[in-house]
Amino acid sequence: MAGVFLLWSVPRAASDSPSIPYHTPVLAAAVREWASGSRRAVDATIGGGGHAAILREAGAVVLGLDRDSDAIAASRRRLGTEGVQYLEASFAAPSALTAIREFHPDRILLDLGVSSHQIDTPERGFTFRPGAPLDMRMGEGRTGEGGRGATARDVLNTWPVERLGAVFTDYADERRGRALAKEIIRRRLSAPFAISDDFVNAIRAVLGPRSGPPDFARLFQALRIAVNNELEMLATALPAFRDALVAGGRLGVITYHSGEDRIVKHAFREWGRECICPPRQPICTCRGRALGRVLTKKAVSPSLDEIASNPRARSAQFRVFETAAADEV
């Protein structure tokens, strides 16, 4: 799965206009190769419809899901209804998992990135640009399954130091995560966190004046993951997606965070093993067969030139698992 990848568009000025674009689909060439031969495909995070367009071009009828009503509307404007069905739901919601299972797909694609539209719409609160509200909820209706309606502001203003420290340590690999959590507690005693500047100033107080956009991006991403319960949702959805695929079907996941990629890599690796019993157990008591095979021994990622042309795609990683064929089950 090598080749030329199309990356996200260069960030544009923030605006509340619905004309803010969705990104060009990441790793488009790899996704196109992965989708070849598909007849029924699921795009579990349809966004602006870029990947769904590739799936339809491959000859598949597409079921597109997104918890963001803006995304559903954008993809519907782009693709229409010819060969595409839409469902407004989080990919891990029970209604979504039921719909995917009943669709009997041979491909399921899960792109875990935040769209350029969401980042560049300031009121959505995904950016560390000055003055942005601390929201970060994925669902346009602001009551998503992942965050149960809680905003980034709620997390920063109410979570205890232990829980905040774990967010920054586990999701941002920040060695001063607990110190940052303590600084947040100290600051919120004087005034609640309300806008991006409040969190940026707390970060600078702990990481020092030389901290900058890479640090802000990493820690804002960690906060977003916590708000939307993203890693737990991913762990729930992966086995359900695998079981929904027809024999010989392919599950492709594009991740942007080490925690996401770790979950996907370990799940795929375990599914591809014939035996998952403890190493020294004398008799096999597990399933005794592989559930399929990993098609990407090493994750597909953008080239340096591609990353230079669009920094938002710098951390994209694409992994693929193929379920066992009918005669192997």
Residue pairs with C-beta under 8 A, 6 or more apart in sequence:
1 30
1 33
1 34
1 295
1 296
1 300
1 318
1 320
2 30
2 300
3 29
3 30
3 33
4 29
5 26
5 27
5 28
5 29
5 30
5 300
5 302
5 303
5 306
5 313
6 24
6 25
6 26
6 27
6 28
6 29
7 23
7 24
7 26
7 302
7 306
7 307
7 309
7 310
7 312
7 313
8 23
8 24
8 26
8 113
8 116
8 310
8 312
8 313
9 21
9 23
9 24
9 116
9 310
10 309
10 310
11 116
11 119
11 120
11 312
12 20
12 21
12 116
12 120
13 120
14 120
14 121
14 122
14 127
14 129
14 132
15 120
15 121
15 122
16 121
16 122
16 123
18 70
20 116
20 117
20 120
20 121
21 48
21 116
21 117
22 47
22 48
22 49
22 50
22 71
22 74
22 115
22 116
22 117
23 47
23 48
23 50
23 113
23 115
23 116
23 117
23 312
24 50
25 31
25 50
25 51
25 53
25 54
25 111
26 111
26 113
26 254
26 302
26 313
26 316
27 254
27 300
27 302
27 313
27 316
27 318
28 50
28 51
28 54
30 300
30 318
31 51
31 54
31 109
31 252
31 318
32 54
32 57
32 58
34 107
34 109
34 250
34 252
34 318
34 320
35 41
35 54
35 55
35 58
35 60
35 107
35 109
36 58
37 58
37 59
37 106
38 55
38 58
38 59
38 60
38 106
38 107
39 59
39 60
39 61
39 106
40 60
40 61
40 63
40 103
40 104
40 105
40 106
40 107
41 55
41 58
41 60
41 61
41 62
41 63
41 105
41 106
41 107
41 108
41 109
42 62
42 63
42 64
42 65
42 100
42 103
42 105
42 107
42 108
42 109
42 241
42 244
43 51
43 52
43 55
43 62
43 63
43 64
43 65
43 109
43 111
44 65
44 91
44 96
44 100
44 108
44 109
44 110
44 111
44 237
44 241
45 65
45 66
45 71
45 91
45 110
45 111
45 112
45 113
46 52
46 64
46 65
46 66
46 71
46 72
46 75
46 86
47 66
47 71
47 74
47 75
47 111
47 115
47 117
48 71
48 74
48 75
48 78
48 115
48 117
49 64
49 74
49 75
49 76
49 78
49 79
51 109
51 111
52 62
52 64
52 75
52 79
52 84
53 78
53 79
55 62
55 107
55 109
56 62
56 79
56 83
56 84
60 83
60 106
60 107
61 83
61 84
61 85
62 79
62 83
62 84
62 85
63 84
63 85
63 86
63 87
63 99
63 100
63 103
63 105
64 72
64 75
64 79
64 84
64 85
64 86
64 87
65 86
65 87
65 88
65 89
65 90
65 91
65 96
65 99
65 100
66 72
66 75
66 88
66 89
67 88
67 89
67 90
67 91
67 93
67 138
67 139
67 140
67 144
67 145
68 88
68 118
68 138
68 139
68 140
69 88
69 139
69 140
69 141
70 117
70 140
71 115
71 117
71 140
72 86
72 88
74 117
75 84
75 86
76 86
87 95
87 96
87 99
89 95
89 96
89 99
90 96
90 138
90 139
90 144
90 145
90 146
90 233
91 110
91 233
91 237
92 145
92 146
92 233
92 234
92 236
92 237
92 240
93 145
97 237
97 240
97 244
100 108
100 240
100 241
100 244
101 240
101 243
101 244
103 244
104 244
104 246
105 244
105 245
105 246
105 249
106 245
106 246
106 248
106 249
106 250
107 245
107 249
107 250
107 251
107 252
108 241
108 244
108 245
108 249
108 250
108 251
108 252
109 252
109 253
109 254
110 234
110 237
110 241
110 251
110 252
110 253
110 254
111 253
111 254
112 230
112 234
112 253
112 254
112 255
112 256
112 257
112 260
113 254
113 256
113 312
113 316
114 126
114 138
114 224
116 312
118 124
118 126
118 138
119 126
119 127
119 312
120 127
122 129
122 131
122 132
122 133
123 132
123 133
123 135
124 135
124 136
125 132
125 133
125 134
125 135
125 136
125 137
125 151
125 152
125 196
126 132
126 135
126 136
126 220
126 224
127 196
127 220
128 196
128 199
128 200
128 213
128 216
128 217
128 220
129 196
130 195
130 196
130 197
131 195
131 196
131 197
132 195
132 196
133 153
133 194
133 195
133 196
134 151
134 152
134 153
134 156
134 193
134 194
134 195
134 196
134 198
134 199
135 142
135 151
135 152
135 153
136 147
136 151
136 152
136 220
136 223
136 224
136 227
136 228
137 143
137 144
137 147
137 149
137 150
137 151
137 227
137 228
138 144
138 146
138 147
138 228
139 145
142 149
143 149
144 228
145 229
145 233
146 227
146 228
146 229
146 230
146 232
146 233
147 227
147 228
147 229
150 227
151 227
152 199
152 223
152 224
152 227
153 192
153 193
153 194
155 164
155 167
155 223
155 226
155 227
156 164
156 184
156 188
156 193
156 198
156 199
156 223
157 188
157 192
157 193
159 167
161 178
161 181
161 182
161 185
162 181
164 177
164 180
164 181
164 184
164 185
165 177
165 178
165 180
165 181
165 182
166 177
167 177
167 181
167 222
167 223
167 225
167 226
168 174
168 176
168 177
168 178
168 180
168 181
168 219
168 222
169 175
169 177
169 178
170 177
170 222
170 259
171 221
171 222
171 225
171 226
171 231
171 257
171 259
172 218
172 219
172 221
172 222
173 218
173 258
174 180
174 218
174 219
174 222
176 206
176 207
179 206
180 202
180 203
180 206
180 207
180 219
183 202
183 205
183 206
184 193
184 199
184 202
187 193
187 198
187 201
187 202
191 198
193 199
193 202
196 220
199 219
199 220
199 223
200 216
203 211
203 215
203 216
203 219
204 211
207 215
221 257
224 230
225 231
225 257
225 259
230 260
231 259
231 260
231 263
234 260
234 263
234 264
235 263
235 267
238 251
238 253
238 263
238 264
238 267
239 267
241 251
242 251
242 271
242 291
242 292
242 321
242 323
245 251
245 323
246 323
247 323
247 324
247 325
247 326
247 328
247 329
248 322
248 323
248 324
248 325
248 326
249 322
249 323
250 295
250 320
250 321
250 322
250 323
251 320
251 321
251 322
251 323
252 318
252 319
252 320
253 264
253 318
253 319
253 320
254 316
254 317
254 318
255 261
255 264
255 315
255 316
255 317
255 319
256 315
256 316
256 317
257 315
261 299
261 317
261 319
264 319
265 299
265 319
267 321
268 294
268 319
268 321
269 294
270 276
271 290
271 291
271 292
271 294
271 321
272 290
272 291
272 292
272 293
272 294
272 321
273 290
274 288
274 289
274 290
275 284
275 286
275 288
276 286
276 287
277 284
277 285
277 286
289 324
289 328
290 324
290 328
291 323
291 324
292 321
292 322
292 323
292 324
293 321
293 322
293 324
294 319
294 320
294 321
294 322
295 320
295 321
295 322
296 318
296 319
296 320
299 317
299 318
299 319
300 317
300 318
300 319
301 316
301 317
301 318
302 313
302 314
302 316
306 313
307 313
307 314
